[in-house]
Amino acid sequence: MTTYFDGKGKEYTQAAVKAAVARAKELGIDEFVIASGRGPSAWALIDALGGNGAGVTVVTHAAGFQEPFVVLMDAEERKKILDTGAMVVTATHALSGIERWFNSKYQGAYPALIIADTLRLFGQGMKVAVECAIMAADAGALSGGRIVSLGGSSRGADTAIVMTPGHAATALEQIKIHEIICKPNLY
């Protein structure tokens, strides 16, 4: 059963993580993807899993997201997360990347941006959860089986889904969203 939050953002992180871990356990899923720009959302999930990051892929913002050539998650935080057994992926945002530049320069309609906007119909966290799963798949961090992916609206996690991930090059053939575990009702 889907849980709907009356708002969005980081105040729903603990509830989203708790629901995601519980549903993963029910389904026998042991792979997670979570968006975490600086680390707090990653730690919420790792802590909910008893401090064991095995099977967790943390996807950060791409380098240059706020400032050219700067990664928002500092190296010490990345190392601490890696020490739990989790993986950390920093890569081009799969549903924007270079298309955002083309859009601003040439004012066209670009497929990845259309997909992103379509996913945002379910809330920003849905777009982030799917995008991070694509980024993790392209980085070689996933097995290809069903995962639980978590994303959010700006900071924190407020959306969790059960999905089959896919690569950017074959996303529309591979990706399946099986369940919405939780999401904001008001966004």
C-alpha positions in Angstrom: 0.0 0.0 0.0 1.4 3.4 -0.9 2.0 6.0 1.8 1.2 9.6 0.9 3.0 12.4 2.7 1.2 15.7 3.2 4.3 17.6 2.1 7.7 17.1 0.5 11.3 17.4 1.6 13.7 16.2 4.2 11.3 16.0 7.1 9.9 12.9 5.4 13.3 11.1 5.0 13.0 8.8 8.0 9.5 7.8 7.1 10.4 7.2 3.5 13.5 5.1 4.4 11.6 3.1 7.0 8.8 2.3 4.4 11.4 1.5 1.7 13.4 -0.9 3.9 10.2 -2.6 5.2 8.9 -3.2 1.6 12.3 -4.4 0.4 12.3 -6.9 3.1 8.8 -8.1 2.3 9.8 -8.5 -1.4 13.3 -10.0 -0.8 15.0 -7.1 -2.5 18.5 -6.3 -1.3 19.6 -3.6 -3.6 18.9 0.1 -2.9 19.6 3.3 -4.8 19.4 6.6 -2.9 20.0 10.2 -4.0 22.2 12.0 -1.6 24.1 15.1 -2.6 26.1 15.5 0.6 25.4 12.4 2.6 22.5 12.8 5.1 19.9 10.8 3.1 22.5 8.0 2.5 23.1 7.8 6.2 19.4 7.6 7.0 19.2 4.5 4.7 22.5 2.9 5.9 21.4 3.4 9.5 18.0 1.8 8.8 19.9 -1.2 7.5 21.8 -1.5 10.7 24.9 0.3 9.5 25.6 -2.1 6.7 25.8 -0.4 3.4 26.2 -3.6 1.3 23.7 -3.4 -1.5 23.3 0.4 -1.2 24.3 2.7 -4.1 24.4 6.4 -3.2 24.1 8.7 -6.2 25.4 12.2 -5.7 24.9 15.3 -7.8 27.2 15.5 -10.8 30.4 17.4 -10.5 29.7 21.0 -11.5 26.0 20.9 -10.3 26.5 24.2 -8.3 30.0 25.2 -9.3 32.3 24.1 -12.1 34.5 21.1 -11.2 33.2 20.9 -7.6 31.6 17.8 -6.1 29.2 18.6 -3.3 29.9 15.5 -1.3 33.3 16.0 0.3 35.9 13.3 0.1 35.8 12.4 3.8 32.0 11.9 3.7 32.4 9.7 0.6 35.0 7.6 2.3 32.9 7.1 5.4 30.0 5.9 3.3 32.2 3.6 1.3 33.6 2.1 4.5 30.1 0.8 5.3 30.2 -1.3 2.1 28.0 1.1 0.1 28.9 2.3 -3.4 29.0 6.0 -4.3 28.3 7.1 -7.8 28.9 10.7 -9.1 27.9 11.0 -12.7 26.2 13.1 -15.4 22.5 13.5 -14.5 20.8 11.0 -16.8 17.6 13.0 -17.4 19.2 16.3 -18.0 22.9 16.4 -18.6 23.9 18.0 -21.9 20.2 18.3 -23.0 19.7 21.1 -20.4 22.4 23.1 -22.1 20.9 22.4 -25.6 17.5 23.5 -24.3 18.8 26.8 -22.9 20.9 27.5 -26.0 18.5 26.4 -28.7 15.1 26.4 -27.0 14.1 23.0 -28.4 12.3 20.0 -27.0 14.6 17.2 -26.0 13.5 13.6 -25.2 15.3 13.3 -21.8 13.8 16.5 -20.6 10.4 15.4 -21.7 10.8 12.1 -19.8 12.0 14.1 -16.7 9.0 16.4 -16.8 6.7 13.4 -17.3 8.1 11.7 -14.2 7.7 15.0 -12.3 4.0 14.7 -12.7 4.3 12.2 -9.8 6.6 14.7 -7.9 10.3 15.6 -8.1 11.3 12.6 -6.0 9.9 10.2 -8.7 12.1 11.8 -11.3 15.1 11.7 -9.0 14.5 8.1 -8.0 14.4 6.9 -11.7 17.3 9.2 -12.8 19.5 7.9 -10.0 18.7 4.3 -10.9 19.8 5.0 -14.5 23.0 6.6 -13.3 23.8 3.7 -11.0 23.1 1.2 -13.8 25.4 3.1 -16.1 28.1 3.1 -13.5 27.9 -0.7 -13.2 26.7 -0.6 -9.6 23.5 -2.7 -10.1 22.8 -6.3 -10.9 19.8 -5.7 -13.1 17.3 -7.2 -10.7 14.5 -5.3 -8.9 15.7 -2.5 -6.6 14.2 0.0 -4.2 15.1 3.5 -5.3 14.7 6.7 -3.2 14.7 10.3 -4.3 13.4 13.6 -3.0 12.5 17.2 -3.5 15.6 19.4 -3.1 16.9 17.8 0.1 16.1 14.5 1.8 14.1 11.6 0.5 10.3 11.7 0.2 9.7 9.1 -2.5 10.5 5.4 -2.7 9.7 3.0 -5.5 10.2 -0.6 -6.5 11.6 -0.8 -10.0 13.7 -2.7 -12.5 16.5 -0.4 -13.5 18.0 0.2 -16.9 20.8 2.0 -18.7 20.4 5.4 -20.3 20.9 3.9 -23.8 18.0 1.4 -23.4 16.0 3.0 -20.6 12.6 2.9 -22.2 12.9 -0.8 -23.0 14.4 -1.8 -19.6 13.0 0.4 -16.9 9.8 -0.7 -15.1 8.2 1.0 -12.1 6.5 -1.8 -10.2 5.3 0.0 -7.1 5.2 3.4 -5.5 6.1 2.8 -1.8 5.7 6.4 -0.7 5.5 9.9 -2.2 4.3 13.4 -1.4 0.6 13.9 -1.9 1.1 17.7 -2.0 4.0 18.9 -4.0 
